[in-house]
Amino acid sequence: MRDAVIVEAVRTPVGKGKPGGSLSGVHPADLLAGALESVVERSGIDPAVVDDVIVGCVSQAGEQAANIARRASLGAGFPEHVPATTVDRQCGSSQQAVHFAAQGVISGAYDVALVGGVESMSRVPMGSAAQGVADFLGERYAARYPEAQVSQGVAAELIAARWGLSRSQLDGYAARSHARAAEAWDAGLFADQVVPVKARQADGSFALVGTDETIRPGTDVETLARLRPAFYDERTAVRFPEIDWRVTPGNSSPLNDGAAALLVTTSERARELGLTPRARIHTMTVVGDDPLMMLTAVIPATAKALSRAGLSIDDIDLFEVNEAFASVVLAWQAETGVTTDKVNVHGGGISIGHPLGASGARIMTTLVDALHQRGARYGLQTMCEAGGLANATILERL
């Protein structure tokens, strides 16, 4: 029986997603090309054997439009016969790309696939693809979900209200994320996964960027408590009186730039190529949930993945739940009962950053390393996605 294994996984540092950020001088196609090139170099494979390059990207506009995967793979020097495609499942785009690649190799449609993710929020602002579109929802969707026309920030507020999460809980979670990410860097736990990027600076010079830019060591609850709610407006407050506005920039993920890439093949093909698999893609699933709450699908996605795998929640050693907002992770923990010592052990989107289309691949890269560093067997990754979607993936360390 064919399986799907991860042989290599790398990521770039994550920069601030605004002009002047450490990676803002790098075209997103070049940022992704560097990650793809690094995976090929580390594995030692001939890129000519790659059957497809599958890349996640959310804002497919401007410099990220017109199938950025193809331009990046050619920019990385891959042969012209190697195809490439770009997928969009919102924040889970590159996790979905991993699923597509794994499904391809398990089915026999592929033998070797490269997976990536990229987002340059400094150069292609969030929402760019819908800019200038008066109504991208459609009349039928709007008629079915008249209340669901809210931002993800408001959805995060609704989650905090429904699960009774206090401001101090949200801020405490965020402070812990920064502490864990800073500790991971200090301990050298990111050293092998991060590929430095040569980035143009504001003065035209180049600098080698090798660390994540939005981690703030020493962040504490007292400092975070001084930040104002980010998503309050009077009209929304009238619509949802249950919200008491506790989601801030401090307990949400920032805007970021970054890319990541993985090499996926079968165990048999890996042996033929002289490669050593690092993890097996054990189980994959994707679910839909309430588009108003929007970010809660991580809960049923986790349950569905475990059911398909024939595993219990206690069988999983490490969990990665994307930190789009602290309220999402805390609500997920409240429903699953998973203890803090197993969740996002090296920090997450609030600290490391959340470069939308790259985050699925970035998180999976971090999870593969964490499983090896801790000698753990199973890891589960899940991500909330706009529109009420979530992917979940269970990895088994090899």
C-alpha positions in Angstrom: 0.0 0.0 0.0 1.3 3.4 -1.0 1.8 6.0 1.8 2.9 9.7 2.0 6.0 10.8 3.9 7.7 14.1 4.5 11.4 14.0 3.7 12.4 17.6 4.1 10.7 20.7 5.5 12.1 24.2 5.7 10.8 27.7 6.3 12.1 31.2 5.9 12.2 33.6 8.9 8.9 35.4 9.4 9.0 39.2 8.9 6.7 42.0 9.8 4.1 42.4 7.1 4.5 46.1 6.5 6.8 48.4 4.6 10.1 48.3 6.3 9.7 44.8 7.6 12.8 42.6 7.4 11.5 40.7 4.3 9.4 43.5 2.7 12.2 44.1 0.1 11.8 40.6 -1.3 9.3 39.8 -4.1 7.0 37.0 -2.8 7.9 34.8 -5.8 11.6 35.1 -4.9 10.8 34.4 -1.2 9.0 31.2 -2.2 11.7 30.2 -4.8 14.3 30.3 -2.0 12.3 27.9 0.2 11.7 25.5 -2.7 15.3 25.6 -3.8 16.4 24.9 -0.2 14.3 21.8 0.0 15.8 20.4 -3.2 19.3 21.2 -2.1 18.9 19.6 1.4 17.4 16.5 0.0 19.8 16.2 -2.9 17.1 15.2 -5.3 17.1 16.1 -9.0 14.2 18.6 -9.4 13.5 16.9 -12.7 11.8 14.0 -10.8 9.2 16.3 -9.1 5.8 15.6 -10.5 4.1 18.7 -9.3 4.7 21.8 -7.1 1.6 22.7 -5.1 1.7 26.1 -3.3 -0.7 27.8 -0.9 -1.3 31.6 -1.2 -4.3 33.6 0.1 -4.1 37.0 -1.5 -3.6 36.0 -5.1 -3.4 39.6 -6.5 -0.6 41.9 -7.5 2.7 40.2 -7.2 1.1 37.1 -5.9 -1.4 36.7 -8.8 -1.3 34.5 -11.9 -0.1 31.2 -10.3 2.9 32.3 -8.2 3.8 28.7 -7.8 4.9 28.4 -11.4 7.0 31.6 -11.3 8.6 30.6 -8.1 9.5 27.1 -9.3 11.0 28.4 -12.5 12.8 31.1 -10.5 14.2 28.3 -8.3 15.8 26.8 -11.4 13.5 23.8 -11.8 13.2 22.3 -15.3 10.4 23.7 -17.4 8.6 20.4 -17.6 7.9 20.4 -13.8 4.3 21.8 -13.4 3.1 24.0 -10.5 -0.2 25.2 -9.2 -1.5 27.6 -6.5 -4.3 26.8 -4.2 -6.5 28.9 -1.8 -8.2 27.6 1.3 -7.6 30.8 3.1 -5.3 30.5 6.1 -5.1 26.8 5.6 -3.9 27.1 2.0 -0.5 25.4 2.4 -1.8 22.8 4.7 -4.4 22.0 2.0 -1.5 21.9 -0.5 0.2 19.2 1.7 -3.1 17.3 1.6 -3.3 17.5 -2.2 0.3 16.4 -2.5 -0.2 13.4 -0.1 -3.4 12.4 -1.9 -1.5 12.5 -5.2 1.3 10.2 -4.0 -1.0 7.8 -2.2 -3.2 7.5 -5.2 -0.3 6.9 -7.6 -0.9 10.1 -9.5 2.5 11.4 -8.2 5.6 9.9 -6.9 7.3 13.1 -5.8 5.7 16.4 -5.0 7.0 19.7 -3.6 4.7 21.6 -1.4 5.0 25.3 -0.4 3.3 28.3 1.0 3.9 32.0 0.7 2.5 35.3 1.7 4.0 38.8 1.6 1.5 40.9 3.5 3.8 43.9 3.2 3.7 43.9 -0.6 0.2 42.4 -1.1 -2.0 43.6 1.7 -4.6 41.2 3.1 -7.9 41.5 1.2 -6.2 42.7 -2.0 -7.9 40.1 -4.1 -11.3 41.6 -3.2 -10.3 45.3 -3.4 -12.7 47.3 -5.6 -15.3 44.5 -5.6 -18.5 46.0 -4.2 -20.0 42.6 -3.4 -18.0 39.4 -3.5 -20.4 37.4 -1.4 -23.2 37.0 -3.9 -26.9 37.6 -3.2 -27.7 34.0 -2.4 -25.0 33.6 0.2 -26.0 37.0 1.8 -29.6 35.9 1.9 -28.8 32.6 3.6 -26.3 34.1 6.1 -27.4 37.7 6.7 -25.6 37.8 10.0 -22.4 36.2 8.8 -21.0 39.3 7.1 -18.4 40.0 9.8 -14.6 40.1 10.0 -12.5 37.4 11.5 -11.8 39.7 14.4 -15.5 39.9 15.2 -15.7 36.1 15.0 -12.8 35.9 17.5 -14.8 38.2 19.8 -17.9 36.0 19.4 -15.8 33.0 20.4 -14.4 34.7 23.4 -18.0 35.6 24.5 -19.4 32.1 23.9 -16.6 30.4 25.8 -16.5 33.0 28.5 -12.8 33.8 27.9 -11.6 36.8 29.9 -9.2 39.4 28.7 -6.6 38.2 31.1 -6.9 34.7 29.7 -6.4 35.9 26.2 -3.4 38.1 27.1 -1.9 35.4 29.2 -2.0 33.0 26.3 -0.4 35.6 24.0 2.4 36.3 26.6 3.1 32.5 26.8 3.3 32.3 23.0 6.1 34.9 22.9 7.9 33.3 25.8 7.8 29.9 24.2 9.0 31.1 20.8 11.8 33.1 22.3 12.9 30.1 24.4 12.8 27.9 21.2 15.1 30.3 19.4 17.5 30.5 22.4 17.6 26.8 22.6 18.5 26.5 18.9 15.3 24.6 18.1 14.5 26.6 15.0 18.1 26.6 13.7 17.7 23.6 11.3 14.3 24.6 9.9 15.0 28.3 9.1 16.7 29.2 5.8 18.1 32.7 5.9 16.9 35.1 3.2 19.0 37.8 1.5 16.7 40.8 1.6 17.0 44.3 0.1 16.9 47.0 2.7 15.3 50.5 2.5 18.7 52.1 1.6 19.2 49.6 -1.3 21.7 47.4 0.5 21.2 43.7 1.2 21.1 42.0 4.6 20.8 38.3 5.5 17.7 37.8 7.6 17.8 34.8 9.8 15.4 35.2 12.7 11.7 35.8 13.1 10.9 39.5 13.5 7.7 39.6 15.5 8.7 37.6 18.6 8.8 39.9 21.6 10.8 38.3 24.5 9.6 39.6 27.9 6.0 40.3 26.8 3.8 40.2 29.8 0.1 40.4 30.7 0.5 43.9 32.2 1.9 45.3 28.9 -0.7 43.6 26.8 -3.5 44.8 29.1 -2.8 48.4 28.0 -3.8 47.6 24.4 -7.2 48.7 23.1 -9.7 46.3 21.4 -8.9 46.1 17.7 -12.3 45.4 16.2 -14.8 47.5 18.0 -17.3 49.6 16.1 -20.7 51.0 17.2 -22.8 49.2 14.5 -21.3 45.8 15.3 -21.7 46.4 19.0 -25.4 46.9 18.5 -25.7 43.8 16.4 -23.8 41.6 19.0 -24.4 43.0 22.5 -22.9 39.8 24.0 -19.4 41.0 22.9 -17.5 43.0 25.5 -14.5 43.6 23.2 -11.4 41.9 24.5 -9.6 40.9 21.3 -6.6 43.2 20.7 -3.5 43.4 18.5 -1.6 41.8 21.3 -3.7 38.6 21.5 -4.1 38.3 17.8 -1.6 37.3 15.1 0.2 40.2 13.4 0.6 40.8 9.6 3.6 38.9 8.3 5.8 37.9 5.4 7.2 34.4 5.0 7.4 31.1 3.0 7.9 27.4 3.7 8.3 24.2 1.7 8.2 20.5 2.1 9.1 17.4 0.0 6.4 14.7 0.0 6.9 11.3 -1.6 6.2 7.6 -0.8 8.3 5.4 1.5 9.2 3.2 -1.5 10.2 6.1 -3.7 12.2 7.6 -0.8 14.3 4.4 -0.6 14.9 4.4 -4.3 16.1 8.0 -4.2 18.2 7.4 -1.1 16.1 9.7 1.1 15.2 9.3 4.8 11.6 10.1 5.6 11.1 12.2 8.7 7.3 11.8 9.2 4.4 9.9 7.7 1.2 11.9 6.8 -1.0 9.6 8.8 -4.5 11.2 8.4 -5.9 14.2 6.6 -9.3 15.8 6.8 -11.1 19.1 6.2 -14.5 20.3 7.5 -16.9 23.2 7.3 -18.6 24.9 10.3 -20.7 27.9 11.1 -19.6 30.8 8.8 -20.6 33.4 11.5 -18.4 31.9 14.2 -16.1 31.2 11.3 -13.0 30.1 13.3 -14.5 27.2 15.3 -14.1 24.5 12.7 -10.8 23.4 14.3 -12.9 21.6 16.9 -14.9 19.3 14.6 -11.8 18.9 12.3 -9.8 17.6 15.3 -12.6 15.1 16.2 -12.9 13.9 12.6 -9.2 13.4 12.1 -9.0 11.4 15.3 -12.0 9.3 14.3 -10.5 8.5 10.9 -7.2 7.7 12.4 -8.6 5.4 15.1 -6.8 7.4 17.7 -7.9 9.1 20.9 -7.0 12.6 21.9 -4.6 11.1 24.5 -2.6 9.3 21.8 -1.4 12.6 20.3 1.8 13.9 21.8 1.9 17.4 20.3 -0.7 19.7 18.9 -0.3 22.7 16.6 -3.5 24.9 16.6 -2.9 28.0 14.5 -2.8 31.1 16.7 -4.8 33.4 14.5 -6.4 34.6 17.7 -5.8 33.5 21.3 -9.6 32.9 21.7 -9.5 30.2 18.9 -6.9 28.1 20.7 -8.4 28.5 24.1 -11.9 27.6 22.9 -10.4 24.5 21.2 -8.6 23.5 24.4 -11.9 24.0 26.4 -13.6 21.6 24.0 -10.9 19.0 23.7 -9.4 19.1 27.2 -5.9 19.1 25.8 -3.4 20.6 28.4 -1.2 23.6 27.7 2.0 21.6 27.8 1.1 19.8 24.5 -0.2 22.8 22.5 2.0 25.1 20.4 5.0 24.2 22.5 7.4 26.5 20.5 5.0 29.4 20.2 2.8 30.1 17.2 1.1 32.7 15.0 0.8 35.3 17.7 4.6 35.4 18.3 6.3 33.7 15.3 3.7 35.3 13.0 1.0 34.3 10.5 1.9 34.9 6.9 -1.5 33.6 5.7 -0.7 31.3 2.8 2.6 30.1 4.3 1.4 29.3 7.8 0.2 25.7 7.1 3.5 24.7 5.7 5.4 26.7 8.4 3.5 25.1 11.2 4.0 21.6 9.7 7.8 22.3 9.4 7.9 23.3 13.1 5.8 20.3 14.1 8.0 17.8 12.3 11.1 19.2 14.0 9.3 19.3 17.4 8.3 15.6 17.1 12.0 14.6 16.5 13.3 17.0 19.2 11.0 15.5 21.8 11.1 11.9 20.6 7.3 12.0 20.2 5.3 9.8 18.0 2.1 11.6 16.9 1.4 15.3 16.2 -1.9 16.9 15.1 -2.1 20.2 13.3 -5.3 22.2 12.7 -6.0 25.6 11.3 -9.1 27.9 11.4 -9.9 29.3 8.0 -12.2 32.1 6.8 -15.7 31.1 5.8 -15.9 28.5 8.6 -13.4 25.9 7.4 -10.5 24.0 9.0 -8.0 21.4 7.9 -6.6 18.8 10.3 -3.5 16.6 9.7 -2.0 13.9 11.9 1.7 13.2 11.5 3.6 10.2 12.7 7.3 10.6 13.4 9.6 8.2 11.5 
